[in-house]
């Protein structure tokens, strides 16, 4: 196992991923139904923001593959993630109840205390599955050469992305995009183990072509058919989304891109930002505080988008910062002790 190394490109990608996801949620969770709303400049803006969800999710799992392929499985990381999601679920439900003045039903109450089991945060449920599978995936990767590694990537992308995208086949996508996440984890691991020979011009061209296809398809489908205009833009396994995300990842991950203190701060709290602004608190955020239907037909919507982005980043970074302080003071010792005992049993 290699000692941990700082990659500027990883911080940059985390920053891009979380910004893309936060903006996606504004467009996707808001009260404006883009499938029926009139075409306008604001429709195009929201349509562009809708691309961020799949791209951001792809980037996060490739980053995980890149960073984790040479690391030993650590049960403490799983326990820490589980605790963070559990607390986020309980606290956000409590906040929603206090602000809305309503109590959750029995079903939602059970979901609140078992967020992974009931898939309250789908990406985090899938992510923890990938993390549990990580030692087995890494063992497989270590046992094969570069040629086989390439073949697995190609086969997986065709099977879990290309075929489902262009045939509308559903069963290959599996549950919660776990199959696609494994494929992207393997892509990230390849970039860590081997040099990638794609030139910058090629990668930028792939990004330009895929983003152009996504934007044009949204407009054309909405303008001339009753089909879902965001079919190619969501979910994270859609081929144009994967092409853009993989190209961006290859372009940035090993680069010496300049990373500001602000980018480092946001990237450090990227998962916290992702987790805090969704879930039980979503109705308050997207239907009350930042209800985009009220400004959809006005130039002020772009101002709301900027205000929403800044507010989410500032508030969520602050909350996650406080959470980390409390975690280190109260829970870190217990989690470390339990995790060490689990590691001893797993690695013996």
C-alpha positions as CSV (number, residue, x, y, z in Angstrom):
1,X,0.0,0.0,0.0
2,X,1.3,3.5,-0.9
3,X,1.4,6.3,1.5
4,X,-1.3,8.9,1.0
5,X,-0.5,11.6,-1.4
6,X,-2.3,14.9,-2.0
7,X,-3.8,15.4,-5.5
8,X,-4.8,18.9,-6.4
9,X,-6.9,17.6,-9.2
10,X,-9.0,15.5,-6.8
11,X,-9.9,18.6,-4.7
12,X,-10.8,20.4,-7.9
13,X,-13.0,17.5,-9.1
14,X,-14.7,17.3,-5.7
15,X,-15.5,21.0,-5.9
16,X,-16.9,20.6,-9.4
17,X,-18.9,17.5,-8.4
18,X,-20.6,19.0,-5.4
19,X,-21.4,22.4,-7.1
20,X,-22.9,20.4,-10.0
21,X,-25.1,18.3,-7.7
22,X,-26.2,21.3,-5.6
23,X,-27.3,23.1,-8.7
24,X,-28.9,20.0,-10.1
25,X,-31.1,19.7,-7.0
26,X,-32.3,23.3,-7.5
27,X,-33.5,22.4,-11.0
28,X,-34.7,18.9,-10.2
29,X,-36.4,19.3,-6.8
30,X,-37.9,22.7,-7.5
31,X,-41.6,23.3,-8.1
32,X,-41.1,24.2,-11.8
33,X,-41.9,21.1,-13.9
34,X,-39.6,21.4,-16.9
35,X,-41.4,18.6,-18.7
36,X,-44.4,20.9,-19.2
37,X,-43.0,24.4,-18.6
38,X,-42.8,26.7,-21.6
39,X,-39.5,27.0,-23.3
40,X,-37.6,30.1,-22.4
41,X,-34.1,31.3,-21.4
42,X,-34.8,30.2,-17.9
43,X,-35.8,26.7,-19.2
44,X,-32.5,26.5,-20.9
45,X,-30.7,27.5,-17.7
46,X,-32.5,24.9,-15.6
47,X,-32.0,22.3,-18.4
48,X,-28.3,23.0,-18.2
49,X,-28.3,22.6,-14.4
50,X,-30.1,19.3,-14.8
51,X,-26.9,17.9,-16.3
52,X,-25.1,18.2,-13.0
53,X,-26.6,15.4,-11.1
54,X,-25.4,12.5,-13.2
55,X,-22.0,14.1,-13.9
56,X,-21.4,14.9,-10.2
57,X,-22.3,11.4,-9.0
58,X,-20.0,9.9,-11.7
59,X,-17.1,12.1,-10.6
60,X,-17.5,11.2,-6.9
61,X,-17.3,7.4,-7.5
62,X,-14.4,7.7,-9.8
63,X,-12.6,9.8,-7.2
64,X,-13.3,7.0,-4.7
65,X,-11.8,4.4,-7.1
66,X,-8.8,6.6,-7.7
67,X,-8.1,7.1,-4.0
68,X,-9.1,3.7,-2.6
69,X,-7.6,1.2,-5.0
70,X,-4.3,1.2,-3.1
71,X,-5.7,1.6,0.3
72,X,-6.5,-1.1,2.8
73,X,-10.1,-1.5,3.8
74,X,-10.8,0.3,7.1
75,X,-14.0,-0.4,8.9
76,X,-13.7,2.9,10.7
77,X,-14.5,4.7,7.5
78,X,-17.7,2.7,7.1
79,X,-18.8,3.3,10.7
80,X,-18.0,7.1,10.3
81,X,-20.1,7.3,7.1
82,X,-23.0,5.3,8.7
83,X,-23.0,7.6,11.7
84,X,-22.9,10.8,9.6
85,X,-25.9,9.7,7.5
86,X,-27.8,8.5,10.5
87,X,-27.4,11.8,12.4
88,X,-28.2,13.8,9.2
89,X,-31.4,11.8,8.8
90,X,-32.5,12.2,12.4
91,X,-31.6,15.9,12.7
92,X,-33.1,16.9,9.3
93,X,-36.3,15.2,10.2
94,X,-36.4,17.0,13.5
95,X,-35.8,20.3,11.8
96,X,-38.5,19.6,9.2
97,X,-41.0,18.8,12.0
98,X,-40.2,21.9,14.0
99,X,-40.4,24.3,11.0
100,X,-43.4,22.7,9.3
101,X,-45.3,22.0,12.5
102,X,-46.1,18.5,11.4
103,X,-45.1,15.1,12.7
104,X,-43.9,12.2,10.5
105,X,-46.0,9.1,10.1
106,X,-44.9,5.8,11.4
107,X,-43.4,4.8,8.0
108,X,-41.3,7.9,7.7
109,X,-40.3,7.7,11.4
110,X,-38.9,4.2,10.8
111,X,-37.1,5.4,7.7
112,X,-35.6,8.2,9.6
113,X,-33.8,5.9,12.0
114,X,-32.9,3.4,9.3
115,X,-31.8,5.6,6.4
116,X,-29.6,3.1,4.7
117,X,-32.1,0.2,4.9
118,X,-34.9,2.3,3.4
119,X,-32.8,4.2,0.9
120,X,-33.5,7.7,2.2
121,X,-30.3,8.9,0.7
122,X,-30.0,6.7,-2.4
123,X,-26.4,7.7,-3.3
124,X,-25.0,7.1,0.2
125,X,-26.8,3.8,0.4
126,X,-25.1,2.7,-2.8
127,X,-21.8,4.3,-1.8
128,X,-21.6,2.3,1.4
129,X,-22.3,-0.9,-0.6
130,X,-19.4,0.0,-2.9
131,X,-17.2,0.7,0.1
132,X,-18.0,-2.7,1.6
133,X,-17.2,-4.4,-1.7
134,X,-14.0,-2.4,-2.1
135,X,-11.6,-5.0,-0.7
136,X,-12.9,-7.6,-3.1
137,X,-12.9,-5.2,-6.1
138,X,-9.3,-4.2,-5.2
139,X,-8.2,-7.8,-4.9
140,X,-9.6,-8.5,-8.3
141,X,-7.9,-5.4,-9.8
142,X,-4.6,-6.3,-8.2
143,X,-4.8,-9.8,-9.7
144,X,-5.2,-8.7,-13.3
145,X,-3.0,-6.8,-15.7
146,X,-3.5,-3.6,-17.6
147,X,-5.0,-5.3,-20.6
148,X,-7.7,-7.1,-18.6
149,X,-8.4,-4.0,-16.6
150,X,-9.2,-2.1,-19.9
151,X,-11.3,-5.0,-21.1
152,X,-13.4,-5.0,-17.8
153,X,-13.9,-1.2,-18.2
154,X,-15.0,-1.5,-21.8
155,X,-17.3,-4.4,-21.1
156,X,-18.9,-2.7,-18.1
157,X,-19.5,0.6,-19.9
158,X,-21.2,-1.2,-22.8
159,X,-23.2,-3.4,-20.5
160,X,-24.3,-0.9,-17.9
161,X,-24.3,2.3,-19.9
162,X,-24.5,2.0,-23.6
163,X,-27.1,-0.7,-23.9
164,X,-29.5,0.7,-21.2
165,X,-29.1,4.2,-22.7
166,X,-29.9,3.4,-26.3
167,X,-32.3,0.5,-25.9
168,X,-34.2,1.8,-22.8
169,X,-33.4,-1.5,-21.1
170,X,-34.0,-1.2,-17.4
171,X,-32.9,-4.4,-15.8
172,X,-29.2,-3.9,-16.7
173,X,-29.0,-0.8,-14.6
174,X,-29.8,-2.8,-11.4
175,X,-30.7,-1.2,-8.1
176,X,-29.5,2.3,-7.2
177,X,-26.9,2.3,-10.0
178,X,-24.6,0.0,-8.1
179,X,-23.4,-1.8,-11.2
180,X,-22.5,1.5,-12.9
181,X,-20.8,2.7,-9.7
182,X,-18.6,-0.4,-9.7
183,X,-17.7,0.2,-13.3
184,X,-16.8,3.8,-12.6
185,X,-14.8,2.8,-9.5
186,X,-12.8,0.5,-11.8
187,X,-12.3,3.5,-14.2
188,X,-11.0,5.6,-11.3
189,X,-8.7,2.8,-10.2
190,X,-7.3,2.4,-13.7
191,X,-6.3,6.1,-13.7
192,X,-4.4,5.6,-10.5
193,X,-2.6,2.4,-11.5
194,X,-1.7,3.2,-15.1
195,X,-0.9,6.3,-17.2
196,X,-3.6,7.4,-19.5
197,X,-2.5,8.5,-23.0
198,X,-5.5,10.6,-24.1
199,X,-4.5,14.2,-25.1
200,X,-6.1,17.3,-23.7
201,X,-7.6,18.2,-27.1
202,X,-9.2,14.8,-27.4
203,X,-10.7,15.0,-23.9
204,X,-12.0,18.5,-24.4
205,X,-13.5,17.5,-27.7
206,X,-15.3,14.6,-26.0
207,X,-16.6,16.9,-23.3
208,X,-17.8,19.5,-25.9
209,X,-19.5,16.8,-28.1
210,X,-21.2,15.1,-25.1
211,X,-22.4,18.3,-23.5
212,X,-23.7,19.6,-26.8
213,X,-25.6,16.4,-27.4
214,X,-27.2,16.6,-24.0
215,X,-28.3,20.2,-24.4
216,X,-29.6,19.8,-27.9
217,X,-31.4,16.6,-27.1
218,X,-33.1,18.3,-24.1
219,X,-34.4,21.2,-26.3
220,X,-35.3,19.1,-29.3
221,X,-37.2,16.5,-27.3
222,X,-39.1,19.1,-25.3
223,X,-39.9,21.1,-28.5
224,X,-41.0,18.4,-30.8
225,X,-42.2,15.4,-28.7
226,X,-43.9,14.3,-25.5
227,X,-40.9,12.2,-24.5
228,X,-38.9,12.9,-21.4
229,X,-36.5,15.8,-22.4
230,X,-34.0,14.7,-19.7
231,X,-33.8,11.1,-20.7
232,X,-30.2,11.4,-21.8
233,X,-29.2,13.7,-19.0
234,X,-30.3,11.6,-16.0
235,X,-29.4,9.0,-14.6
236,X,-25.7,8.6,-14.0
237,X,-25.3,5.6,-16.3
238,X,-26.5,7.5,-19.4
239,X,-23.7,7.3,-22.0
240,X,-23.3,11.1,-22.8
241,X,-23.1,11.8,-19.1
242,X,-20.5,9.1,-18.6
243,X,-18.5,10.3,-21.6
244,X,-18.4,13.9,-20.2
245,X,-17.6,12.8,-16.6
246,X,-14.9,10.4,-17.6
247,X,-13.3,12.9,-20.0
248,X,-13.4,15.6,-17.3
249,X,-11.9,13.2,-14.7
250,X,-9.1,12.2,-17.0
251,X,-8.4,15.8,-17.8
252,X,-8.2,17.1,-14.2
253,X,-7.3,14.2,-11.8
254,X,-3.6,14.2,-12.3
255,X,-3.2,17.8,-13.3
256,X,-1.4,20.5,-11.3
257,X,-4.4,22.8,-11.5
258,X,-4.3,25.7,-9.1
259,X,-6.6,25.1,-6.1
260,X,-7.7,28.0,-4.0
261,X,-8.3,27.9,-0.2
262,X,-12.0,28.2,-0.9
263,X,-12.0,25.2,-3.2
264,X,-10.1,23.2,-0.7
265,X,-12.6,24.1,2.0
266,X,-15.6,23.2,-0.1
267,X,-14.0,19.9,-1.3
268,X,-13.1,19.0,2.2
269,X,-16.8,19.2,3.2
270,X,-18.2,17.9,-0.2
271,X,-20.0,14.8,1.2
272,X,-21.3,16.9,4.1
273,X,-22.7,19.5,1.7
274,X,-24.3,16.7,-0.5
275,X,-25.8,15.0,2.5
276,X,-27.1,18.0,4.5
277,X,-29.1,19.8,1.7
278,X,-31.2,16.8,0.6
279,X,-33.3,14.2,2.4
280,X,-36.1,15.2,4.8
281,X,-35.3,18.9,4.6
282,X,-35.7,19.1,0.8
283,X,-39.4,20.2,0.8
284,X,-38.5,23.2,3.0
285,X,-35.5,24.1,0.9
286,X,-36.9,23.7,-2.6
287,X,-40.6,24.4,-2.0
288,X,-40.5,27.2,0.6
289,X,-37.1,29.0,0.8
290,X,-36.0,28.7,-2.8
291,X,-39.3,27.9,-4.7
292,X,-38.2,28.5,-8.3
293,X,-41.7,28.5,-9.7
294,X,-42.3,32.0,-8.5
295,X,-39.4,33.4,-10.4
296,X,-39.4,31.1,-13.4
297,X,-40.8,33.7,-15.8
298,X,-38.6,36.5,-14.6
299,X,-35.0,37.5,-15.0
300,X,-34.6,37.3,-11.2
301,X,-34.4,33.5,-11.3
302,X,-30.6,33.6,-12.0
303,X,-30.2,35.8,-8.9
304,X,-32.1,33.2,-6.9
305,X,-29.9,30.4,-8.2
306,X,-26.7,32.3,-7.2
307,X,-28.1,33.1,-3.8
308,X,-29.2,29.5,-3.3
309,X,-25.8,28.2,-4.2
310,X,-24.0,30.5,-1.9
311,X,-26.4,29.9,1.0
312,X,-26.2,26.1,0.6
313,X,-22.4,26.1,0.5
314,X,-21.9,28.5,3.4
315,X,-24.6,26.9,5.7
316,X,-23.6,23.3,4.9
317,X,-19.9,23.9,5.3
318,X,-20.5,25.5,8.6
319,X,-22.8,22.6,9.8
320,X,-20.4,20.0,8.6
321,X,-17.5,21.8,10.3
322,X,-19.4,21.9,13.6
323,X,-20.3,18.2,13.1
324,X,-16.7,17.2,12.7
325,X,-15.7,19.1,15.8
326,X,-18.4,17.3,17.8
327,X,-17.6,14.0,16.2
328,X,-13.9,14.2,17.1
329,X,-14.8,15.2,20.7
330,X,-17.6,12.7,21.4
331,X,-17.7,9.8,18.9
332,X,-14.3,9.5,17.2
333,X,-12.7,7.4,20.1
334,X,-15.6,5.0,20.2
335,X,-15.7,4.6,16.4
336,X,-12.0,4.1,16.3
337,X,-12.1,1.4,19.0
338,X,-15.0,-0.5,17.4
339,X,-13.4,-0.1,13.9
340,X,-10.0,-1.4,15.1
341,X,-11.6,-4.5,16.5
342,X,-13.5,-5.1,13.3
343,X,-10.3,-4.6,11.3
344,X,-8.5,-7.1,13.4
345,X,-11.1,-9.7,12.7
346,X,-11.3,-8.8,9.0
347,X,-7.6,-8.8,8.3
348,X,-6.6,-11.9,10.2
